[in-house]
Amino acid sequence: MSSDASPRPLSVRERRRFQAKLVFLAAGTASFLLSVGLWFLGDDRETAIFVGLWVPSLFALGALVASPERDAS
């Protein structure tokens, strides 16, 4: 028995959802790195904490935006 193990192509909606996840992941990671840089290299630690608070907000927004829509039934 030979099974075809190739993955099925993604639909347009799945591809957009995946791209949205990547955008928010990149934004959250950039925010984290900026926050760490400000903390160790900058003089204003309050700004570093403020920027660090963006990370969970960006990840939560990404989860909300990239979540599959519920069927109205």
Steps between C-alpha positions, in 0.01 A plus 500: 500500500650825388374813670548848367666689787515836325320777688195659346537857376380776732188692413517877462339548841747263669794669327384845615448375855852355500644828367314696768644272769850559363452879494384514862772257609763717332354817653496348849854373463620839375326667794670263742843563347443877502395483864809302599719742304342800670536339842870423469618775264267789574468723801119503515386171649136607513496511120651151490223370728235676289633346179524162674128519577430501127614137467201327663265753342634426151486125557141522630395716207667254263313210657174692463561602139638166384243282675262309275160655462209329665220378280175678565253225563 
